[in-house]
Amino acid sequence: MFNNSIWLKGVKTKANKKVTKDLETDILIIGGGITGLTTAYFLKGKKVVLIDKDKIGYGKTAFSTGKLTYLQDNLLKGNKEKENLYLQSQIDALNIVKDIVIENNIKCDYESNLSFLYATNKKEKRKIKKIEKILTRNNISYKIKENNNLYNSIYSIKVDDTAVINPVKYMLGLKEVLTKKIDIYENSIATDFEYIDERFKVKVNNSYIIAKILIVATHYPFLISLGLIPFKTHIEKSFLAAMNIDKNKKFNAISQNGNHSIRFYTREQEDYMVYCSVSNRLSKNIDNEKISKNLLWEIKSRFNNKVKYIWSNIDVMSSDLIPLSGKLDKNLYIATGYSTWGLTNGTISAKVISDLILGLDNKYTSLLDPNRMSNIVNLIVNNMKTAKTYILSKAIKNYSFYKKEVVVYTENGIRYGKYTDDNNVEHIVYNKCPHMKCNLIFNSLDKTWDCPCHASRFDIDGNVISGPANYSIKVEKK
Ligand SMILES: Cc1cc2nc3c(=O)[nH]c(=O)nc-3n(C[C@H](O)[C@H](O)[C@H](O)COP(=O)(O)OP(=O)(O)OC[C@H]3O[C@@H](n4cnc5c(N)ncnc54)[C@H](O)[C@@H]3O)c2cc1C
């Protein structure tokens, strides 16, 4: 079994140059995921520099299910105008990706596909009925199926103008298109910035990039204060698996409660079902080993198929499940809060941001406005939960699911985490996330230190694997 995303298996790319000296540009994009790359695509006539801390295409997008659909679990927004606009934004995003693929002949296994949204109980069915009203209001035709034998569903609706892609091939295709038009740097981490004399001075590796316009497309904006994002969002994590099946099917599906998501894919003449399990809110109790075992057990008992790939992914959930993307402040733009639909939301965020910069109208600008304060109730509830995670992460000294190779201890008031590997070598790190100081938990599945508050991850030696933290937790040897 391959403990990684099916989209990354066998992917070998040559890294672009990294930032080694000071540079100046008009527009700096930090982050080469679907958002950063698509924004650069729309700005390609301008003087743009795009940087990524790793190689392009290895961020969260590479761990998604690769569906491009507007028939989503979270279409209900409690407000007709918002529901209509959000739905239209997803359809527009789908068409943008399709156009980009066709215009640039990107070989990303793009496939037109049916999408199902299904209910497994009466409550979910009632919600789907409400979603039908949104579709009808927007002149979208759909078909209903009662008692569909699709994954225990009692009711489902389907639309036929959606798609699936291989998200890594799509990003690498975009990178290729852009390489001739803008400057792309890889292995270049942005760690800080200042705004001086109407210019951003961004620290990248040990150099500085000066830019008139800054776009932070790092999935989770990596600087704490940006738009109060930690207070407007929370993080959810899910596990995914790809299993062999007899024959590829031409549809994708999601349960109305968002707990199960399915699509199909053919790779090197083998057909796969990609299956995504329950989404878990990050907390100190998240036991990755147990959750992945449960997924394997669920697949065995439900489908009895052989799992070839297993991996996990996280996403930033906004309080109203609408992205927080656009202009934050003077020439500073962010894009986040995709709430598990970042292929479409990353694309539409890129369009909104580039239109703002190019001075073009975009009807989704206020829907996505990152400065908005919407759904106050969800906002308060989420913040209380995050605060609880923070406080508990401080209070707890050890965790029941830790095995004996992991110890968390305090010395001279400083908290450390120690992992002893199979060769009896001890790896000691500071047990505090540099982002907002939450204490870290050990992820025994991936052998990483994870932040239960905002999902930063560090390897056993303290190097940052993914942000928002951008500093390591290494303990320098004396
Ligand atoms: C289980 C699961 C399944 C999903 N499936 C789907 C799906 O089928 N369809 C869909 O629409 N959405 C899906 N999503 C959501 C989607 O994966 C994300 O919302 C989306 O990929 C985020 O894109 P991004 O460009 O913001 O981030 P990323 O792809 O993570 O790109 C951000 C980039 O920024 C770089 N970076 C970060 N920090 C720095 C720094 N300090 N300096 C320089 N570079 C930096 C990273 O290396 C990375 O390459 C899913 C989410 C989950 C959790």
The ligand as an SDF file (V2000), in Angstrom:
LIG
                    3D

 53 58  0  0  0  0  0  0  0  0999 V2000
  -10.3390   15.2750    1.9230 C   0  0  0  0  0  0  0  0  0  0  0  0
  -10.4390   16.4360    1.0090 C   0  0  0  0  0  0  0  0  0  0  0  0
  -10.8310   16.2520   -0.3130 C   0  0  0  0  0  0  0  0  0  0  0  0
  -10.9610   17.3550   -1.1680 C   0  0  0  0  0  0  0  0  0  0  0  0
  -11.4050   17.1630   -2.4520 N   0  0  0  0  0  0  0  0  0  0  0  0
  -11.7340   18.2260   -3.2060 C   0  0  0  0  0  0  0  0  0  0  0  0
  -12.3470   18.0610   -4.4750 C   0  0  0  0  0  0  0  0  0  0  0  0
  -12.5730   16.9510   -4.9430 O   0  0  0  0  0  0  0  0  0  0  0  0
  -12.7030   19.1730   -5.1670 N   0  0  0  0  0  0  0  0  0  0  0  0
  -12.4850   20.4300   -4.6830 C   0  0  0  0  0  0  0  0  0  0  0  0
  -12.9140   21.4030   -5.3090 O   0  0  0  0  0  0  0  0  0  0  0  0
  -11.8310   20.6250   -3.5010 N   0  0  0  0  0  0  0  0  0  0  0  0
  -11.4490   19.5540   -2.7550 C   0  0  0  0  0  0  0  0  0  0  0  0
  -10.8240   19.7360   -1.5520 N   0  0  0  0  0  0  0  0  0  0  0  0
  -10.3420   21.0790   -1.1560 C   0  0  0  0  0  0  0  0  0  0  0  0
   -9.0110   21.4140   -1.8250 C   0  0  0  0  0  0  0  0  0  0  0  0
   -8.1060   20.3290   -1.7010 O   0  0  0  0  0  0  0  0  0  0  0  0
   -8.3320   22.6590   -1.2170 C   0  0  0  0  0  0  0  0  0  0  0  0
   -9.2670   23.6010   -0.7970 O   0  0  0  0  0  0  0  0  0  0  0  0
   -7.4420   23.3280   -2.2770 C   0  0  0  0  0  0  0  0  0  0  0  0
   -6.6410   22.3430   -2.8570 O   0  0  0  0  0  0  0  0  0  0  0  0
   -6.5860   24.4280   -1.6860 C   0  0  0  0  0  0  0  0  0  0  0  0
   -5.8220   25.0040   -2.7150 O   0  0  0  0  0  0  0  0  0  0  0  0
   -4.7450   26.1460   -2.3830 P   0  0  0  0  0  0  0  0  0  0  0  0
   -4.2140   26.6460   -3.6490 O   0  0  0  0  0  0  0  0  0  0  0  0
   -5.3700   27.1270   -1.4440 O   0  0  0  0  0  0  0  0  0  0  0  0
   -3.6470   25.3970   -1.4970 O   0  0  0  0  0  0  0  0  0  0  0  0
   -2.4060   24.4630   -1.8600 P   0  0  0  0  0  0  0  0  0  0  0  0
   -2.6960   23.5430   -2.9600 O   0  0  0  0  0  0  0  0  0  0  0  0
   -1.9670   23.8860   -0.5450 O   0  0  0  0  0  0  0  0  0  0  0  0
   -1.3160   25.4960   -2.3480 O   0  0  0  0  0  0  0  0  0  0  0  0
   -0.6570   26.3640   -1.4570 C   0  0  0  0  0  0  0  0  0  0  0  0
    0.8210   26.3860   -1.8110 C   0  0  0  0  0  0  0  0  0  0  0  0
    1.4620   27.3630   -0.9870 O   0  0  0  0  0  0  0  0  0  0  0  0
    2.7550   26.9030   -0.6320 C   0  0  0  0  0  0  0  0  0  0  0  0
    3.1460   27.6130    0.5940 N   0  0  0  0  0  0  0  0  0  0  0  0
    2.5950   27.5150    1.8170 C   0  0  0  0  0  0  0  0  0  0  0  0
    3.2230   28.3190    2.6890 N   0  0  0  0  0  0  0  0  0  0  0  0
    4.1950   28.9590    1.9990 C   0  0  0  0  0  0  0  0  0  0  0  0
    5.1790   29.9080    2.3660 C   0  0  0  0  0  0  0  0  0  0  0  0
    5.2810   30.4010    3.5980 N   0  0  0  0  0  0  0  0  0  0  0  0
    6.0430   30.3490    1.4060 N   0  0  0  0  0  0  0  0  0  0  0  0
    5.9750   29.8750    0.1210 C   0  0  0  0  0  0  0  0  0  0  0  0
    5.0360   28.9640   -0.2590 N   0  0  0  0  0  0  0  0  0  0  0  0
    4.1570   28.5070    0.6660 C   0  0  0  0  0  0  0  0  0  0  0  0
    2.5660   25.4060   -0.4370 C   0  0  0  0  0  0  0  0  0  0  0  0
    3.7940   24.7060   -0.5890 O   0  0  0  0  0  0  0  0  0  0  0  0
    1.5400   25.0600   -1.5270 C   0  0  0  0  0  0  0  0  0  0  0  0
    2.1600   24.5850   -2.7120 O   0  0  0  0  0  0  0  0  0  0  0  0
  -10.6740   18.6570   -0.6810 C   0  0  0  0  0  0  0  0  0  0  0  0
  -10.2590   18.8400    0.6350 C   0  0  0  0  0  0  0  0  0  0  0  0
  -10.1470   17.7500    1.4910 C   0  0  0  0  0  0  0  0  0  0  0  0
   -9.7520   17.9760    2.9130 C   0  0  0  0  0  0  0  0  0  0  0  0
  1  2  1  0
  2  3  1  0
  2 52  2  0
  3  4  2  0
  4  5  1  0
  4 50  1  0
  5  6  2  0
  6  7  1  0
  6 13  1  0
  7  8  2  0
  7  9  1  0
  9 10  1  0
 10 11  2  0
 10 12  1  0
 12 13  2  0
 13 14  1  0
 14 15  1  0
 14 50  1  0
 15 16  1  0
 16 17  1  0
 16 18  1  0
 18 19  1  0
 18 20  1  0
 20 21  1  0
 20 22  1  0
 22 23  1  0
 23 24  1  0
 24 25  2  0
 24 26  1  0
 24 27  1  0
 27 28  1  0
 28 29  2  0
 28 30  1  0
 28 31  1  0
 31 32  1  0
 32 33  1  0
 33 34  1  0
 33 48  1  0
 34 35  1  0
 35 36  1  0
 35 46  1  0
 36 37  1  0
 36 45  1  0
 37 38  2  0
 38 39  1  0
 39 40  1  0
 39 45  2  0
 40 41  1  0
 40 42  2  0
 42 43  1  0
 43 44  2  0
 44 45  1  0
 46 47  1  0
 46 48  1  0
 48 49  1  0
 50 51  2  0
 51 52  1  0
 52 53  1  0
M  END
$$$$
